[in-house]
């Protein structure tokens, strides 16, 4: 099931360490993050347009750095790297020129490189990390434009937000399919209780049964050998092997298509236009004037405006959305609420999941607004716990990420079970897998309810 992007996107992905912002942004932003956490905890006194401009410029610079890393990792040794995105971020013309040349050469070389086809080698780690950094920066810029839109040029913000959401969503799909396949295969392995689980692309049933060489005792040394498998358990193991092969074929094909779509997007004129606008954003932020949008007003001429009312409004939207959730039901473990309509013939996503996905997006907007208030540099608080971070927000965000992943994995299992002419054991294994992932959805709701109702706790 494709990810839905209401405002910014997320994946749930490990991000590289944030680079220092003083080299490229040129904003002199304070990165102590003394006001990170709950919006009511009182951000620093100078949370005005200067902090907003510094945060946007820092994220734009991080975007350009990630763009250059992605281009260099995909071109190979035969292409000289362009220095525009890294060194030209402080000036408008240089940054614009660097972003245009960097995306044009790097993308086409990457499309024709060693990882351009489904049967070729996987993309290098640097390329994956660069793509994640691109998504992180795009999400933060888009979220900041959404929360603090009254302080920015209206036409420019409305034009940038959907483009950044498109870019982040397109780059996230390949990783989403890969992590979904890994999650489902691990769940099948756990549910089947077999140490001879098939590889991502099993050849057939013989891969599961012929794992013991001649002359060696058939009793494995794993703890699972102490519990002999019954007939039903053996059927589930065979069905799990076939279900894993079916899921691997479907999700690998979807991942390959998502990879091709991402390469085409990174080589398109649409992406080049987005990169050029972000490069200009690294040098100047278009702020709104009094009563009308001002085009590219310098930061020194902008009247200081307190950011806290807009950040508080984002927090209130999150609080209202959480209040509408069935937290009383979610607070009871094993309430089976997530299994309702589990056998519905409608392939559409569960309607009860939509409010939780919306809360996840609003929580992300709230966190990014707190980063802008603190004048923080680029950093993913999903992974890097900075000073003053609210542990409650971290735990709640992780629970909602697990909720999203489990819901989409359950939908993928249900879609695979609708494949015509599959064996009964395979359909049974996919049904058990679907129920298991819906239980994971329920567990994630319980974890969110448990963490959200705690008192805010600051890291020392």
Phi and psi in degrees as a GROMACS rama.xvg file:
@    title "Ramachandran Plot"
@    xaxis  label "Phi"
@    yaxis  label "Psi"
@TYPE xy
-70.443  147.201  UNK-2
-71.7249  141.975  UNK-3
-98.0808  134.988  UNK-4
-118.995  99.2163  UNK-5
-78.5867  -42.5692  UNK-6
-131.169  -95.4669  UNK-7
-90.024  169.272  UNK-8
-113.247  164.476  UNK-9
-132.985  116.062  UNK-10
-93.8582  166.228  UNK-11
-95.0563  94.2728  UNK-12
-147.689  147.825  UNK-13
-74.0104  129.529  UNK-14
-105.119  153.224  UNK-15
-71.0356  161.825  UNK-16
-61.8385  141.872  UNK-17
-69.1011  134.254  UNK-18
-77.0492  160.291  UNK-19
-66.5188  141.226  UNK-20
-91.5564  -10.9954  UNK-21
-72.5489  -21.4172  UNK-22
-75.7322  -40.5191  UNK-23
-108.381  -34.3562  UNK-24
-74.5224  -40.3053  UNK-25
68.9596  28.7429  UNK-26
-105.618  -15.8563  UNK-27
65.2251  33.0833  UNK-28
-74.7364  137.921  UNK-29
-74.5408  124.661  UNK-30
-106.14  20.963  UNK-31
-72.2578  -23.5108  UNK-32
55.2538  48.7924  UNK-33
-74.7701  -15.0033  UNK-34
-112.278  20.3343  UNK-35
-70.6783  141.491  UNK-36
128.567  -139.82  UNK-37
-70.2728  142.696  UNK-38
-65.9766  -23.7537  UNK-39
-82.9891  0.712493  UNK-40
-83.6002  -3.57174  UNK-41
83.7668  91.1625  UNK-42
-69.947  177.158  UNK-43
-64.9321  160.162  UNK-44
-67.3887  -29.6866  UNK-45
-96.0422  40.4862  UNK-46
-81.8116  77.896  UNK-47
-125.909  -160.756  UNK-48
-63.6678  -26.0673  UNK-49
-62.4295  -42.2519  UNK-50
-65.0164  -39.3873  UNK-51
-64.0779  -45.083  UNK-52
-63.4382  -43.3566  UNK-53
-63.1617  -39.2487  UNK-54
-66.9865  -44.2171  UNK-55
-64.7408  -40.4656  UNK-56
-67.6389  -36.3308  UNK-57
-64.8145  -42.2148  UNK-58
-68.7483  -36.6746  UNK-59
-65.0318  -39.9639  UNK-60
-64.9225  -40.4855  UNK-61
-62.8708  -38.0781  UNK-62
-59.8807  -45.1188  UNK-63
-68.4955  -37.3399  UNK-64
-63.2677  -45.2033  UNK-65
-63.869  -36.1774  UNK-66
-63.551  -40.811  UNK-67
-68.1972  -41.0816  UNK-68
-61.4533  -41.4429  UNK-69
-64.3393  -40.0353  UNK-70
-66.9925  -42.6196  UNK-71
-69.155  -35.117  UNK-72
-73.9952  -20.2516  UNK-73
-100.132  -13.3509  UNK-74
-86.4963  -36.6939  UNK-75
92.2408  -174.467  UNK-76
-79.3506  -13.1328  UNK-77
-82.8214  -8.55136  UNK-78
-115.506  130.322  UNK-79
-73.887  136.903  UNK-80
-72.9675  146.923  UNK-81
-89.6625  142.107  UNK-82
-102.514  6.2603  UNK-83
-62.7976  -52.6427  UNK-84
-61.7204  -33.2341  UNK-85
-85.7836  -44.4814  UNK-86
-96.0159  -19.0485  UNK-87
-99.9558  15.5528  UNK-88
-71.3236  -21.2781  UNK-89
-82.4822  -15.1888  UNK-90
-123.617  145.863  UNK-91
-64.9198  -54.1383  UNK-92
-63.6471  -43.1223  UNK-93
-64.061  -41.9424  UNK-94
-66.5613  -37.9548  UNK-95
-65.0584  -42.5912  UNK-96
-65.956  -42.5806  UNK-97
-63.3826  -42.1533  UNK-98
-66.5799  -36.86  UNK-99
-66.9555  -43.7818  UNK-100
-73.7559  -35.7986  UNK-101
-65.4881  -45.1112  UNK-102
-71.2659  -33.1013  UNK-103
-67.2805  -48.2486  UNK-104
-75.1039  -43.2985  UNK-105
-64.9722  -39.9692  UNK-106
-68.9873  -45.8944  UNK-107
-67.8628  -34.9077  UNK-108
-67.3544  -37.6449  UNK-109
-66.9019  -35.2188  UNK-110
-66.9858  -29.1969  UNK-111
-101.085  10.7204  UNK-112
-84.1141  -154.893  UNK-113
-81.5982  -7.42222  UNK-114
-125.044  30.9829  UNK-115
-86.3138  -7.37758  UNK-116
-125.685  166.282  UNK-117
-68.7375  -26.1887  UNK-118
-99.6366  11.7411  UNK-119
-103.801  -179.333  UNK-120
-67.9263  154.972  UNK-121
-70.7564  155.502  UNK-122
-63.0075  147.885  UNK-123
-65.2605  163.102  UNK-124
-63.53  -37.3324  UNK-125
-61.8591  -37.8657  UNK-126
-66.6951  -40.3827  UNK-127
-65.4783  -44.5194  UNK-128
-63.8593  -37.7188  UNK-129
-66.1136  -40.6447  UNK-130
-63.649  -39.5366  UNK-131
-63.9418  -41.4949  UNK-132
-64.4673  -37.0574  UNK-133
-60.6696  -44.3293  UNK-134
-64.4408  -42.6525  UNK-135
-60.7104  -47.8218  UNK-136
-65.8056  -40.9881  UNK-137
-63.5728  -40.7011  UNK-138
-62.0787  -43.646  UNK-139
-69.5165  -39.7935  UNK-140
-63.6765  -46.2873  UNK-141
-62.4737  -42.645  UNK-142
-65.757  -39.0309  UNK-143
-66.9733  -39.3152  UNK-144
-63.0035  -33.6615  UNK-145
-71.7312  -45.9999  UNK-146
-72.5738  -42.5929  UNK-147
-107.552  32.65  UNK-148
-60.2805  -36.7034  UNK-149
-59.7364  -21.8854  UNK-150
-92.9071  -3.58909  UNK-151
-115.096  163.571  UNK-152
-60.8664  121.839  UNK-153
-63.5112  -48.4197  UNK-154
-63.7369  -42.0054  UNK-155
-64.5854  -43.5463  UNK-156
-65.8389  -41.9554  UNK-157
-66.8749  -28.3729  UNK-158
-79.984  -32.2244  UNK-159
-80.1832  -39.0843  UNK-160
-58.7731  -51.4323  UNK-161
-64.9397  -30.2867  UNK-162
-69.3096  -40.4907  UNK-163
-68.0116  -37.8304  UNK-164
-64.4566  -39.7814  UNK-165
-62.3163  -44.8739  UNK-166
-65.0604  -47.4253  UNK-167
-63.2944  -42.2664  UNK-168
-66.7248  -38.6354  UNK-169
-66.3703  -42.151  UNK-170
-71.6557  -23.3659  UNK-171
-82.6953  -18.1119  UNK-172
-66.8995  -41.0951  UNK-173
-62.9513  -45.6719  UNK-174
-64.4072  -35.9099  UNK-175
-64.5582  -43.4826  UNK-176
-66.1092  -38.8461  UNK-177
-65.9786  -46.5043  UNK-178
-68.1918  -31.6744  UNK-179
-67.7393  -41.5907  UNK-180
-63.8044  -43.2582  UNK-181
-62.7845  -40.0673  UNK-182
-63.7772  -43.7426  UNK-183
-69.7418  -39.9534  UNK-184
-65.4827  -39.713  UNK-185
-64.5311  -38.8492  UNK-186
-66.1731  -40.3687  UNK-187
-62.5997  -41.0318  UNK-188
-62.3871  -42.96  UNK-189
-67.9053  -41.2805  UNK-190
-72.7959  -33.2316  UNK-191
-77.8261  -25.159  UNK-192
67.4881  23.463  UNK-193
-109.239  133.305  UNK-194
-78.713  -13.9105  UNK-195
-100.917  53.9522  UNK-196
-76.7496  141.549  UNK-197
-65.446  156.577  UNK-198
-69.5486  171.953  UNK-199
-52.3296  -30.1799  UNK-200
-127.426  79.7406  UNK-201
-71.1079  149.012  UNK-202
-78.12  -40.1572  UNK-203
176.423  -160.934  UNK-204
-67.6664  -27.4967  UNK-205
-64.2945  -23.6665  UNK-206
-66.2003  -26.1289  UNK-207
-88.2641  -36.7588  UNK-208
-89.7475  -32.0251  UNK-209
-99.0504  65.7804  UNK-210
-109.061  -6.40378  UNK-211
-108.096  121.236  UNK-212
-71.1527  160.138  UNK-213
-63.6883  144.326  UNK-214
84.3785  -1.59022  UNK-215
-107.991  143.701  UNK-216
-61.2175  140.001  UNK-217
-78.2701  -3.41337  UNK-218
-89.8834  113.836  UNK-219
-73.4986  164.514  UNK-220
-87.1145  -0.808646  UNK-221
-73.2308  153.644  UNK-222
-60.9933  -23.9123  UNK-223
-65.8235  -16.8037  UNK-224
-70.7836  -18.8319  UNK-225
-71.6731  -12.681  UNK-226
-121.186  96.2542  UNK-227
-61.3886  143.197  UNK-228
-79.4498  136.005  UNK-229
-79.3116  178.191  UNK-230
-63.273  -43.3482  UNK-231
-64.4645  -39.0219  UNK-232
-66.4204  -34.9944  UNK-233
-66.9666  -38.9574  UNK-234
-62.7041  -39.6134  UNK-235
-64.607  -37.9222  UNK-236
-64.8599  -43.489  UNK-237
-64.5664  -44.1859  UNK-238
-63.2175  -36.0084  UNK-239
-65.0413  -37.4892  UNK-240
-63.0946  -45.2629  UNK-241
-70.4908  -36.5441  UNK-242
-65.3785  -38.5609  UNK-243
-64.1301  -39.6673  UNK-244
-64.6418  -39.6365  UNK-245
-66.0149  -45.052  UNK-246
-64.1124  -37.5381  UNK-247
-63.0137  -43.5541  UNK-248
-63.4752  -46.8915  UNK-249
-67.8474  -47.7959  UNK-250
-76.1074  -29.8931  UNK-251
-67.943  -39.3935  UNK-252
-63.0494  -42.7867  UNK-253
-64.6876  -37.8777  UNK-254
-66.4092  -40.548  UNK-255
-62.0639  -42.787  UNK-256
-65.0084  -38.7269  UNK-257
-65.7377  -36.508  UNK-258
-63.8806  -44.5129  UNK-259
-63.8691  -39.5463  UNK-260
-63.5254  -39.7342  UNK-261
-65.1911  -41.9761  UNK-262
-63.4822  -41.5391  UNK-263
-64.9392  -38.0742  UNK-264
-66.4757  -41.2604  UNK-265
-69.7633  -17.4191  UNK-266
-100.307  4.4473  UNK-267
-87.6551  159.689  UNK-268
-67.248  -26.1276  UNK-269
-63.3028  -43.7426  UNK-270
-68.175  -38.5462  UNK-271
-60.3961  -38.3074  UNK-272
-65.8207  -40.1832  UNK-273
-64.2116  -43.9854  UNK-274
-62.6686  -38.608  UNK-275
-64.3669  -40.5829  UNK-276
-68.1312  -37.7898  UNK-277
-68.3143  -35.7053  UNK-278
-63.1658  -39.6959  UNK-279
-67.8539  -33.945  UNK-280
-64.0799  -29.0842  UNK-281
-67.0363  -19.1926  UNK-282
-103.353  -34.4386  UNK-283
-152.878  142.014  UNK-284
-107.265  122.132  UNK-285
-70.4878  108.443  UNK-286
-97.5427  153.374  UNK-287
-80.2781  150.031  UNK-288
-91.5923  -166.132  UNK-289
-82.007  106.797  UNK-290
86.0884  -8.78678  UNK-291
-156.023  161.708  UNK-292
-75.4619  129.355  UNK-293
-98.0912  138.026  UNK-294
-87.965  112.491  UNK-295
53.195  57.2508  UNK-296
-74.9974  131.86  UNK-297
-62.6543  152.13  UNK-298
-66.4626  -34.0586  UNK-299
-67.9449  -26.5631  UNK-300
-89.5812  -6.81819  UNK-301
-83.0669  130.911  UNK-302
-69.243  133.96  UNK-303
-62.1202  129.428  UNK-304
-126.579  133.647  UNK-305
-69.7768  130.195  UNK-306
-85.3006  -14.3362  UNK-307
-64.7173  -36.1156  UNK-308
-60.7817  -39.4263  UNK-309
-70.0701  -37.6446  UNK-310
-66.6687  -36.4124  UNK-311
-66.3251  -36.0813  UNK-312
-63.5679  -38.4134  UNK-313
-64.6686  -38.2112  UNK-314
-66.5448  -38.3814  UNK-315
-67.3969  -37.1105  UNK-316
-63.4026  -38.3434  UNK-317
-66.2838  -43.8199  UNK-318
-62.5303  -41.0603  UNK-319
-65.7439  -39.9377  UNK-320
-67.321  -38.3761  UNK-321
-67.2289  -36.9184  UNK-322
-63.7852  -26.4078  UNK-323
-81.3496  -9.34214  UNK-324
-77.16  151.199  UNK-325
-79.0489  68.4004  UNK-326
-69.8193  -26.9134  UNK-327
-64.9942  -44.3532  UNK-328
-68.0027  -41.6729  UNK-329
-66.4003  -22.6051  UNK-330
-74.3117  -8.6669  UNK-331
-101.891  117.948  UNK-332
-66.7026  148.944  UNK-333
57.3386  47.5053  UNK-334
-86.8899  -9.2046  UNK-335
61.8147  17.2082  UNK-336
-66.7663  -35.0399  UNK-337
-72.0593  -13.1699  UNK-338
-91.9451  -2.67585  UNK-339
-63.9299  137.008  UNK-340
62.8423  26.6923  UNK-341
-67.1369  -25.0382  UNK-342
-102.894  18.1917  UNK-343
-66.907  136.75  UNK-344
-72.9161  -9.03512  UNK-345
-73.2228  119.885  UNK-346
-75.6829  -3.38155  UNK-347
-66.189  156.476  UNK-348
-61.3336  158.639  UNK-349
-62.3534  128.466  UNK-350
-62.7306  -28.8161  UNK-351
-72.0541  -14.8686  UNK-352
-80.0698  -25.9616  UNK-353
-58.9158  -45.2816  UNK-354
-61.2242  -34.3453  UNK-355
-70.6747  -37.4498  UNK-356
-64.9476  -37.3359  UNK-357
-65.7274  -39.8688  UNK-358
-63.0875  -37.825  UNK-359
-60.7973  -43.2264  UNK-360
-67.2076  -40.2523  UNK-361
-67.4214  -35.1929  UNK-362
-64.9976  -37.6929  UNK-363
-65.7497  -42.5321  UNK-364
-59.6559  -40.9992  UNK-365
-63.281  -44.9671  UNK-366
-63.8702  -42.683  UNK-367
-69.1873  -32.3136  UNK-368
-64.6547  -37.7559  UNK-369
-66.3627  -35.9619  UNK-370
-62.591  -42.2323  UNK-371
-66.5724  -37.6808  UNK-372
-62.5007  -40.3194  UNK-373
-79.6182  -5.96356  UNK-374
65.3177  34.126  UNK-375
-74.0153  154.369  UNK-376
-82.0028  177.835  UNK-377
-64.2112  124.39  UNK-378
-168.636  134.46  UNK-379
-93.1416  108.255  UNK-380
-73.4631  -5.6438  UNK-381
-65.4359  -27.4604  UNK-382
-118.523  -48.141  UNK-383
-95.3451  114.888  UNK-384
-89.7972  107.831  UNK-385
-89.2045  170.228  UNK-386
-63.2565  135.521  UNK-387
81.8385  6.40472  UNK-388
-71.0614  137.326  UNK-389
-76.2755  116.762  UNK-390
-64.4133  -30.963  UNK-391
-63.9977  -41.2679  UNK-392
-66.7333  -36.4192  UNK-393
-64.0823  -47.2831  UNK-394
-65.4247  -39.7772  UNK-395
-65.3441  -40.8439  UNK-396
-65.5413  -39.9338  UNK-397
-64.7311  -39.1783  UNK-398
-64.2947  -40.9154  UNK-399
-70.7585  -31.1818  UNK-400
-64.9373  -42.4982  UNK-401
-65.2052  -35.7484  UNK-402
-61.4553  -46.0736  UNK-403
-63.1854  -46.2796  UNK-404
-63.1903  -43.0075  UNK-405
-67.6432  -39.0074  UNK-406
-64.3644  -42.3472  UNK-407
-72.0101  -33.6597  UNK-408
-66.5241  -40.1569  UNK-409
-62.82  -40.2525  UNK-410
-64.2582  -36.8936  UNK-411
-66.7572  -38.9895  UNK-412
-65.3142  -41.0968  UNK-413
-65.2566  -38.167  UNK-414
-65.9354  -38.9931  UNK-415
-66.3398  -34.8333  UNK-416
-67.7392  -18.7828  UNK-417
-84.2838  3.16946  UNK-418
-65.649  130.38  UNK-419
-66.9596  149.699  UNK-420
58.907  39.9695  UNK-421
-93.8388  156.925  UNK-422
-67.8923  151.234  UNK-423
-58.0991  -39.2543  UNK-424
-63.774  -36.1285  UNK-425
-67.2613  -45.0826  UNK-426
-62.8249  -38.1739  UNK-427
-65.0425  -43.5513  UNK-428
-62.2951  -40.4904  UNK-429
-67.3515  -34.3904  UNK-430
-66.5109  -42.3329  UNK-431
-63.536  -39.3355  UNK-432
-64.4934  -41.3641  UNK-433
-61.9292  -45.3772  UNK-434
-63.3882  -38.0876  UNK-435
-62.5218  -43.3147  UNK-436
-69.9006  -32.9741  UNK-437
-69.2573  -31.1698  UNK-438
-66.3875  -35.1861  UNK-439
-64.2273  -36.9959  UNK-440
-60.3141  -46.1083  UNK-441
-62.5879  -41.2674  UNK-442
-64.7445  -37.6458  UNK-443
-66.1377  -36.6812  UNK-444
-65.135  -39.9441  UNK-445
-64.3151  -41.5932  UNK-446
-64.6865  -39.1614  UNK-447
-64.6435  -46.1612  UNK-448
-60.2627  -39.1563  UNK-449
-68.0012  -39.315  UNK-450
-80.8884  -32.6953  UNK-451
-69.5216  -34.0974  UNK-452
-85.1087  2.85135  UNK-453
-78.6929  159.439  UNK-454
-72.3157  144.074  UNK-455
-58.6196  133.26  UNK-456
-122.127  126.724  UNK-457
-94.8406  140.739  UNK-458
-75.2465  142.879  UNK-459
